[in-house]
Amino acid sequence: MPIQFTDQKQEFNKRTSNTGHRSLPHSISQSSTDSYGSVCSDSSEDGSSPRDKPRRTSKGLSDFCIKNIKQAEFGRREIIIAQQEMPALMILRKGAGGEKPLAGAQVVGCTHITAQTAVLIETLSVLGAQCRWAACNIFSTQNAVAAALAEGGTPVFAWRGESEDDFWWCIDRCVGAETWQPNMIMDDGGDLTHWIHKKHPSLFKNIKGIVEESVTGIYRLYQMSKAGRLCVPAINVNDSVTKQKFDNLYCCKESILDGLKRTTDIMFGGKQVVVCGYGEVGKGCCAALKALGAVVYVTEVDPICALQACMDGFRVNKLSEVARQVDMVVTCTGNCNKSVVRREHLDRMKDGCILCNMGHSIISFLVLHISFRHDNHSILIISDEYVASLHLPTFDAHLSEVTDEQAKYLGISKHGPFKPNDYR
Ligand SMILES: NC(=O)c1ccc[n+]([C@@H]2O[C@H](COP(=O)([O-])OP(=O)(O)OC[C@H]3O[C@@H](n4cnc5c(N)ncnc54)[C@H](O)[C@@H]3O)[C@@H](O)[C@H]2O)c1
């Protein structure tokens, strides 16, 4: 189905009502923004909308909208610390030696606004690009960082705790400047791209391309492409090796613990945890939980990933087999929301069992009754997956099965192959 803006709005409402906020950042844990907010909040955070307030930087600029420009100094210190953690971007800045290889690039961006993305945005500017930026997530913006960006001259439209209306207003202010037109889009989730598509389609005449970071955004772009509505080239950053093998694995390895600790304050030692999905994110989560002494079970539909879990020392079970005993369920499948954790699983769970979703952000825990239908197919599978599946009985590993709905969602056959060739 082609992208429907109204559907996105409905999804938005669903998300806010189900989870209390629009979406959680991925590599950036909720907790890091929580702690940040408490450190740099001040009495000027009075709950009134930044849209209603006059604003000006110390140099007299007013083309931005953030919570509180007085926080700029604190935000700048955060950015300087982040620069130390991001040597690659800093090398690019140094390597340019004052030249402007990106001169002429007019980048409109919509990403999490954190110290790390500030380093990216300012690197683009140092290299000659003109940038305007909005937040892709209403709760991840670090207000002080947004203030530092604005004070540094970047037109930024974002604050923590935007309403839905604010969210689209900020995006529109980025896109719809009177004297400026973007020729590149940098997006995380596809909202900016689809706003331009819906509200300012004529801008695409100028736009040379889109860079998209998230699974969700990529999925939307593929849908647009299939419907013949993607009129500019797009770069799929999500599937790059450095994103998959580093961001998904190592960042989630850290943020799972950080997020759970701060939101639940539980001990992990001795807890029984089931991690659904042993892809990159699942591998990171399992390693982190195991390191803290949790007893970790894995569910998988792909025999290869299941075998990897076995070889890494995890028991592979169906969720129904372990639902009764676990203290925590962590979903990392990236699969459609309705059927990984089902009503029948919830019914079995202990009182107080924690449900945590590390998969992409449109997913929240929805409860549905689903009945499995086992077709009597004779299928000859020749693949690595078949070979891996032959090893699983040795580990007494019990493979999960994708439902028809899940298979359709992932664009795979119920019987495999479960991963594209380039996955390997
Ligand atoms: N929280 C974060 O910070 C963060 C960071 C990066 C990615 N993500 C998201 O996490 C999700 C997973 O990413 P990934 O890189 O690990 O993907 P992946 O494709 O490498 O792994 C997903 C795994 O889940 C398995 N799976 C699918 N359906 C299943 C089911 N019903 N039961 C059990 N297993 C099932 C697949 O076989 C696969 O091995 C994606 O939605 C991604 O966008 C989150």
The ligand as a Tripos MOL2 file, in Angstrom:
@<TRIPOS>MOLECULE
LIG
   44    48     1     0     0
SMALL
NO_CHARGES

@<TRIPOS>ATOM
      1 N1         16.5580   -0.5140   19.7330 N.am      1 LIG1
      2 C1         17.5610   -0.0980   18.9790 C.2       1 LIG1
      3 O1         18.3780    0.7230   19.3800 O.2       1 LIG1
      4 C2         17.7210   -0.6860   17.5840 C.ar      1 LIG1
      5 C3         18.9140   -0.4890   16.8610 C.ar      1 LIG1
      6 C4         19.0360   -1.0470   15.6100 C.ar      1 LIG1
      7 C5         17.9820   -1.7630   15.0870 C.ar      1 LIG1
      8 N2         16.8270   -1.9040   15.7890 N.ar      1 LIG1
      9 C6         15.6830   -2.6700   15.2900 C.3       1 LIG1
     10 O2         15.7400   -3.9970   15.8390 O.3       1 LIG1
     11 C7         15.1020   -4.9110   14.9490 C.3       1 LIG1
     12 C8         16.0280   -6.0970   14.6630 C.3       1 LIG1
     13 O3         17.1920   -5.6350   13.9880 O.3       1 LIG1
     14 P1         18.3230   -6.6800   13.5890 P.3       1 LIG1
     15 O4         19.4110   -5.8950   12.9470 O.co2     1 LIG1
     16 O5         18.6530   -7.5630   14.7300 O.co2     1 LIG1
     17 O6         17.5430   -7.5100   12.4720 O.3       1 LIG1
     18 P2         17.8830   -9.0040   11.9810 P.3       1 LIG1
     19 O7         17.0870   -9.2070   10.7540 O.co2     1 LIG1
     20 O8         19.3630   -9.1890   11.9530 O.co2     1 LIG1
     21 O9         17.3280   -9.9330   13.1720 O.3       1 LIG1
     22 C9         15.9870  -10.1950   13.4390 C.3       1 LIG1
     23 C10        15.8920  -11.6770   13.7650 C.3       1 LIG1
     24 O10        14.5690  -11.9750   14.2250 O.3       1 LIG1
     25 C11        14.2130  -13.2640   13.7030 C.3       1 LIG1
     26 N3         12.7530  -13.3670   13.6930 N.ar      1 LIG1
     27 C12        11.8550  -12.8670   12.8110 C.ar      1 LIG1
     28 N4         10.6040  -13.1850   13.1670 N.ar      1 LIG1
     29 C13        10.7070  -13.8880   14.3040 C.ar      1 LIG1
     30 C14         9.7350  -14.4860   15.1910 C.ar      1 LIG1
     31 N5          8.4470  -14.4230   14.9460 N.pl3     1 LIG1
     32 N6         10.1930  -15.1530   16.2750 N.ar      1 LIG1
     33 C15        11.5250  -15.2310   16.5430 C.ar      1 LIG1
     34 N7         12.4760  -14.6910   15.7560 N.ar      1 LIG1
     35 C16        12.0690  -14.0110   14.6540 C.ar      1 LIG1
     36 C17        14.8200  -13.2890   12.3200 C.3       1 LIG1
     37 O11        15.0260  -14.6190   11.8560 O.3       1 LIG1
     38 C18        16.1350  -12.5550   12.5380 C.3       1 LIG1
     39 O12        17.2070  -13.4430   12.7830 O.3       1 LIG1
     40 C19        14.7570   -4.1000   13.7190 C.3       1 LIG1
     41 O13        13.4070   -3.6960   13.8370 O.3       1 LIG1
     42 C20        15.6660   -2.8960   13.8170 C.3       1 LIG1
     43 O14        15.1220   -1.7540   13.1780 O.3       1 LIG1
     44 C21        16.6880   -1.4190   17.0440 C.ar      1 LIG1
@<TRIPOS>BOND
     1     1     2 1
     2     2     3 2
     3     2     4 1
     4     4     5 ar
     5     4    44 ar
     6     5     6 ar
     7     6     7 ar
     8     7     8 ar
     9     8     9 1
    10     8    44 ar
    11     9    10 1
    12     9    42 1
    13    10    11 1
    14    11    12 1
    15    11    40 1
    16    12    13 1
    17    13    14 1
    18    14    15 2
    19    14    16 1
    20    14    17 1
    21    17    18 1
    22    18    19 2
    23    18    20 1
    24    18    21 1
    25    21    22 1
    26    22    23 1
    27    23    24 1
    28    23    38 1
    29    24    25 1
    30    25    26 1
    31    25    36 1
    32    26    27 ar
    33    26    35 ar
    34    27    28 ar
    35    28    29 ar
    36    29    30 ar
    37    29    35 ar
    38    30    31 1
    39    30    32 ar
    40    32    33 ar
    41    33    34 ar
    42    34    35 ar
    43    36    37 1
    44    36    38 1
    45    38    39 1
    46    40    41 1
    47    40    42 1
    48    42    43 1
@<TRIPOS>SUBSTRUCTURE
     1 LIG1         1 GROUP 0 **** ****
